[in-house]
Every structure is written in C-alpha cells, then in structure tokens.
Amino acid sequence: MNQLTYDAKKTALLMVDPYNDFLSEGGKVWPLIKDIAEEVGLLDNLRTLNRSFRQAGMQVATVPHRRWQAGDYACWDHPNPTQRRIMERHHFAKGEWGGEWHPDFVPQDGDIVALEHWGQSGFANTDLDFQLKQHGISHVVVVGLLANTCIESTARFAMELGYHVTLVRDATAAFQHELMHAAHALNGPTYAHAILTTKEVVDALPKP
C-alpha cells in the first residue's frame, strides 16, 4: 500500500452524489449522516481530495444520482427500498436546492459529468465507463455517498470493468457505524485494490 502511486493521466477522482441534500445543512439526508460525516471529517476530506486532484492536473468526474421528478419509479415493477424512500421524500429533487451541487463540488470545465444513475451504481445504464475510457482512465478513486450503497456499487462495478479501484474510508459516510465497518472492513477488501485515508491518497498523488 505504501508503494502505491497514481499516474496523473490515468487516474480519476469519482465524486458520487455531491448534492446539497447529502452534504449541506438543511439537506434532507444530511441529518442521517451528519454524526459520522463530522466524525470522519467528510467535507474537509472531500475538499482536500478535490483540490489535490485538480492541482495535480488530474481528472475529476461527478457521478450523480437521478434527480427526483414527479412520477419517478411510480410505475416500476420493482423499485428498491431506496427508490421507494426517494418517491416518498423527494431526495435530490430536480429544480430544488437539495438537488443542486454542494457549492464546494460544482463541476468545472474539463470535468466528466456522467449521466444520472437510477439505482446505486454510477456505471449501470450511464455513460461513465465510456467517458472514463475516452480520457484514458484506468484507476479510479471513489468518494462521496453512501459508503455501503452507491460507493460500494459503483466501486464494485468499476472492478468488474477492469479498473483499479481505491476506496477512501474517511471521504464517505453512512447512516450507521456498522455500515461503515461493513463497507471498509468486510466488503471492501473483496474487490477494492486499495482502501486508504485521504492523507494516504494525497501522498500518493503526483506533485503539481
């Protein structure tokens, strides 16, 4: 792990679901993750990674969840439990503040912004894989929310597609400590090539 380095031209930071509802005071989901997010320093670590990748001239990609619109999932045969909650609570609603980017993580010129994912994987039914490959990306560092759902699903899918996958244990959060433990101590080691802290990732980046 200590020998790991990231090629500036082949590595991308995947920012999963950086919405106000998840990351901002007043967001619909923020109260559910706030304790763990503050405990691990989520926002500061996301800012550090975002800044460090950009300073090193590396690719940043936003991997957004579907922004809820009236009628979403209502006629589906098999909406999953998360989708049912979104139907009820209107998380990440299109045209509302909660469905806007957190102000510190607004995509910039040159960023990849993938099509919105309906489920939990940022790759399923989107153009994320296509866009990453067009940019020559072989390594992905997956951060954002939630550790045991969209992060795990996106990272697992990345592994299946042949990417080198890094999880960052203090650049994500979940509703419970047990879910964080499962994501990083139990499930992560079965598919991720590296599970690091924010500092360890930054130390492995090329210097600007």
C-alpha positions in Angstrom: 0.0 0.0 0.0 2.8 2.4 0.9 4.3 1.9 -2.6 1.1 2.9 -4.4 1.3 5.9 -6.7 -1.3 7.3 -9.1 -0.5 8.3 -12.7 -1.8 11.8 -13.4 -3.0 10.9 -16.9 -4.7 7.6 -15.9 -6.4 8.3 -12.6 -9.8 10.0 -11.9 -11.5 11.1 -8.7 -15.1 9.9 -8.8 -17.3 12.3 -6.8 -20.5 10.3 -6.2 -23.7 12.3 -5.5 -22.3 15.6 -4.2 -25.8 17.1 -3.7 -27.0 19.6 -1.1 -29.4 17.0 0.2 -26.5 14.8 1.2 -23.8 17.3 2.2 -25.4 20.6 3.3 -27.1 21.8 6.5 -30.8 21.7 5.7 -30.4 18.8 3.3 -32.9 16.0 3.5 -30.4 13.3 4.1 -27.7 15.3 5.9 -29.2 14.7 9.4 -29.0 11.0 8.9 -25.2 11.0 8.1 -24.1 14.1 10.0 -22.7 12.4 13.0 -20.5 10.0 11.1 -19.7 12.7 8.4 -18.4 15.0 11.1 -16.6 12.2 12.9 -14.5 11.3 9.9 -14.2 14.9 8.6 -16.1 14.1 5.4 -16.5 17.6 4.0 -12.9 18.7 4.7 -11.6 15.4 3.2 -13.7 15.8 0.1 -12.4 19.3 -0.3 -8.8 18.2 0.1 -9.2 15.4 -2.5 -11.0 17.7 -4.9 -8.4 20.4 -4.6 -5.4 18.0 -4.7 -6.6 16.2 -7.8 -7.1 19.5 -9.6 -3.8 20.9 -8.5 -2.1 17.8 -9.9 -3.9 18.3 -13.2 -5.9 15.0 -12.8 -9.3 14.1 -14.0 -12.4 14.7 -11.7 -15.7 13.1 -12.5 -19.1 13.8 -11.0 -21.2 10.7 -10.7 -24.8 11.9 -9.9 -27.9 10.1 -8.7 -31.1 10.6 -10.6 -32.7 13.9 -9.5 -36.2 13.0 -8.5 -39.1 14.2 -10.7 -42.8 13.7 -10.3 -43.7 10.2 -11.4 -40.2 8.6 -11.0 -40.4 4.9 -10.0 -44.2 5.1 -9.6 -44.9 2.7 -12.5 -41.9 0.5 -11.9 -42.4 -3.2 -11.3 -39.6 -3.5 -8.7 -38.5 -0.2 -7.2 -35.9 -1.0 -4.5 -36.2 0.2 -0.9 -34.0 3.3 -1.5 -36.1 4.2 -4.6 -39.3 3.9 -2.5 -37.9 6.3 0.0 -37.0 8.7 -2.7 -40.5 8.5 -4.0 -41.8 9.4 -0.5 -39.2 12.1 0.4 -38.2 13.5 -2.9 -34.4 13.4 -2.3 -32.3 15.3 -4.8 -35.4 16.8 -6.5 -34.8 18.4 -9.8 -35.2 22.2 -9.7 -34.9 22.3 -6.0 -32.0 23.4 -3.8 -31.5 19.8 -2.5 -30.9 18.6 -6.0 -28.2 21.2 -6.7 -24.5 20.5 -6.3 -22.9 21.4 -2.9 -21.2 24.7 -3.7 -17.7 23.3 -3.0 -18.2 20.5 -5.5 -19.7 22.1 -8.5 -18.3 20.5 -11.7 -15.7 22.6 -13.5 -14.6 23.0 -17.2 -12.9 19.8 -18.2 -14.6 17.6 -15.7 -16.6 14.5 -16.6 -20.2 14.7 -15.6 -21.8 11.3 -16.1 -25.4 10.6 -16.9 -27.5 10.2 -13.7 -27.8 6.7 -12.3 -31.2 5.4 -11.3 -30.1 2.8 -8.8 -26.8 2.6 -6.9 -24.1 2.0 -9.4 -22.7 5.1 -11.2 -21.9 2.8 -14.1 -25.2 1.0 -14.7 -27.2 2.5 -17.5 -24.9 5.6 -17.7 -22.0 6.7 -19.9 -19.5 6.8 -17.1 -17.4 3.9 -18.4 -17.4 5.3 -21.9 -16.3 8.7 -20.8 -13.6 7.4 -18.5 -12.1 5.3 -21.2 -12.2 8.2 -23.7 -10.0 10.0 -21.2 -7.6 7.1 -20.9 -8.5 6.4 -17.2 -7.5 3.1 -15.7 -7.6 3.9 -12.0 -10.5 5.4 -10.0 -10.6 6.8 -6.5 -14.3 6.6 -5.4 -15.6 9.0 -2.8 -18.9 10.5 -1.8 -22.1 8.9 -0.5 -23.2 6.5 0.7 -20.4 4.1 1.7 -22.5 0.9 1.7 -24.7 1.7 -1.3 -23.7 4.0 -4.2 -20.0 4.0 -3.3 -19.8 0.2 -3.0 -22.0 -0.5 -6.0 -20.0 2.0 -8.2 -16.7 0.7 -7.0 -17.6 -3.0 -7.4 -18.8 -2.3 -11.0 -15.6 -0.4 -11.7 -13.6 -3.5 -10.6 -15.8 -5.7 -12.9 -15.0 -3.4 -15.8 -11.3 -3.7 -15.2 -10.4 -0.5 -13.3 -8.0 -0.3 -10.4 -10.3 0.8 -7.5 -9.4 2.8 -4.4 -11.8 3.4 -1.6 -11.2 6.3 0.9 -12.5 5.4 4.3 -12.7 9.0 5.6 -14.2 10.5 2.4 -17.6 8.9 2.7 -20.2 8.3 5.3 -23.2 6.1 6.1 -26.2 6.0 8.4 -24.6 3.7 11.0 -21.1 2.8 12.1 -21.8 -0.8 11.4 -22.4 0.1 7.7 -19.1 1.9 7.5 -17.4 -1.1 9.1 -19.0 -3.4 6.6 -18.1 -1.2 3.7 -14.4 -0.9 4.5 -13.5 -3.9 6.7 -15.8 -6.7 5.4 -16.9 -5.9 1.8 -14.2 -3.5 0.5 -11.3 -6.0 0.8 -13.1 -8.4 -1.5 -13.0 -6.1 -4.5 -11.0 -2.9 -3.9 -7.3 -2.8 -4.8 -6.6 -0.2 -2.1 -8.5 1.2 1.0 -6.8 4.3 2.1 -7.3 7.5 4.1 -7.4 10.9 2.4 -3.9 11.7 3.5 -2.6 8.4 2.1 -4.3 9.1 -1.3 -2.9 12.7 -1.4 0.6 11.5 -0.5 0.4 9.1 -3.5 -0.6 11.7 -6.0 1.9 13.3 -8.3 3.1 16.7 -7.1 1.8 19.7 -9.0 
